[in-house]
Each structure stands twice: as structure tokens, then as C-alpha cells.
Amino acid sequence: MPSHAVFAALSPGFCLIGPVGWGELLIILFLVLLFFGPKRLPEVAEAFGKSIQKFKKASRDMKDEIESSTSKKPEDMTEGKDKQG
């Protein structure tokens, strides 16, 4: 899979700037290393990984909620109205 396909899957708006090649990825990684330093890089990577996990979990939960609410039968929805009022 091309590297730009990974980024396009993560962020649909990202593909507007064009594909990101290995050279660009190496420059970005170098800048991150330069900015945070080798001692803080593991902490930053761990925090980034946890953030990605939380985002994926929230997305999955929202998707499950939407699917469960749209999969209800119309009879189930009318029964809920009768019970409430």
C-alpha cells in the first residue's frame, strides 16, 4: 500500500496536499526528533498511540450507537413513544 493511502485513510482532508512519500516522512520524523529530543520521543510516541486508541474507540462506539439506533424496527420506536407519554 502506498504511504499516501495510509494518510488518506487517517484523514480525508490530508490528501488535498498530495501524496506523502518516504522522503517527506523521514523529514517529519527528523523534525519531531529534533523538536522533542531522543529522551522525550518515547513519551511522545506513547501519548500519540494512546490518543489514537481513544479516538478509534470513540469512533467505534459512535458507529455502533448509530447502527443500533438505525436498526430498530418502526414498531420499537412507536412502543417507546407510548410508554413515555
Buried (B, 14 or more C-beta within 10 A) or exposed (E): EEEBEEBBEEEEEBBEEEEBEEEBEEEEEEEBEEEBEEEEBEEBEEEEEEEEEEEEEEEEEEEEEEEEEEEEEEEEEEEEEEEEE
